[in-house]
Amino acid sequence: MSTERPPRCRPLPAHVVEAVAAVEPFASHPEVLDRLDAALATLPPAERAAVVAAVGYGEGAVGAAMELEVETGDAEALARNGLQLLRAALADLEP
């Protein structure tokens, strides 16, 4: 057994370097906001209102329920559905 430690820095295989070089940079902040705005516009009106009130304004299910004049459980379901649709629409932006 050798007491000599191998160097920490090791060259990366060429295929790893090529794969990393081929990755496009993440979208800029303004691009993300534009994509979010476009994705929000595609949501059904109730889901859009629930997401904006609950998440965008930070009012939670209660705020969404007040905005939509529905029960809190219904507003929570609408917000959850809307968020799932948004995540699907913006999935390519996740790192």
N, C-alpha and C positions, 0 to 999 in steps of 0.2 A: 504494500500500500504506500502510495506516494503522499508526502505531505504538501507537495506543490499543488496549489489550486489552479484550475484552468482559468484563462482570462474570461471575464464576464462578457466582454464584447466579442461577438462572433459574427461573421458575415452572414447575411441573409441569402437564402437561395434565390436565384434569379426569378423564378415564378412568383415568389412572394412580393418581390420588389415591383414586378410588372403589374400584379393585381392591385397593389396599393396605388401605383401611379395612374392606373386606369379609372380610379374612383373619382367621380366629379365632386367638387367641393359642395358643402351644404349651401342651401339657398340663403341669400342675405335676409336680414330682418324685414326690409320692405317687401321682398318677394314672399316671405312667409305670411305677412299680413295680407297681402293681395290674395294669396291662395286661400287663407282663412275666410276672408270676405266673400270670395267666390263660392267656397264650400258652404258657408252659412246661407247664402242666397239660394242654394239648391234644396235646403231643408224645407219640409212642410212647415207652414206658418206656426202651428202650435209647438212643434219641436224647436223651431228657431227661437220663439219667444221664451220657451222654458230654459233653453241653454243660455241665452243672453241674460235673463234675469237671475238664474241660479248660479251660473259660473261667471259670466262676464261682469255682472254687477256684484257678485259675491253674496247674493241674498239667499242662496240655498233653495230648497224645495218650497219653503214658506213664501219666499218672494215670488217664485214662479207661480205658485198657486194663487197668490193675490193678483198677479198680473193677468193670469188666464181665467180667473174666477172659477177655479176647479178645486177639488179636494187635494190635499197635500200629497197623498199617495199617487194620485193621477199625475200631478205636476212632476213628481220625482221620476215616474216612469217615462214621461215625455222627455225630460231632460236627459235621462239615461239613454233613451233611444237616439236622441239627437246627437249626443256625444259619440255614440257608436258609429253613427253615420259620418260624423266629422273625422273620427279616427280613420275610418276606411278611406275617405276622400283624401286625407293627408298622409296616408301610410308611407308614401315614398319619401317623406321628409324626415322620418325618424332615423336617427343615427344607427 
